[in-house]
Amino acid sequence: MKQIGPAPAAGGAPVAVARRGSPTVWIVLLVVLVAGWLLLRPHENKAERLATDVTKAIQQNNMQPVEKEFNALRRPELENRAKVGRLSDQVVALGALKSIKEDTPKDAPAGYHHFVAQFDKATWVEDITLDSDGKISAFHIHPSDDANK
């Protein structure tokens, strides 16, 4: 008698062989593809996350969540409710924050970061300068130059 398929193992049981169309192969392939996409997709860098957090705090008129990101010399300015409130009103009027992308020039001074902040109704820019401890020593958000043309 001619045997078709894999030979039985030593105990007499047939050996399991994965077929091309088996669900196991497709599941493994799907897991590999999803893991690859998660690793290779664009992420916010650390500076973009910081800019996003500060911008959201301004929109919510509550700087407390990001207070520790500012150096000790700038923290008292965060407690100026009138100043933060005016800035908050301006930023809230721009609509929801869609994205913040860093576009710092390569020849920028150490610690300086420049961002394009896209809102529902306008595009503004942000400038952040970090001190040697990685804390914010300067933050400025304003309409982009393109908006003034």
PEKAHU-V148200 format. One record per helix or strand. SS is the DSSP state (@ for helix, = for strand). FROM is the first residue (numbers start at 1). LEN is the number of residues. If there is no record, write none. Layout:
ss=SS from=FROM len=LEN
ss=SS from=FROM len=LEN
This chain:
ss== from=8 len=1
ss== from=14 len=1
ss=@ from=23 len=18
ss=@ from=46 len=14
ss=@ from=63 len=7
ss== from=70 len=1
ss=@ from=72 len=7
ss=@ from=81 len=12
ss== from=97 len=6
ss== from=112 len=8
ss== from=123 len=8
ss== from=136 len=8
ss=@ from=145 len=4
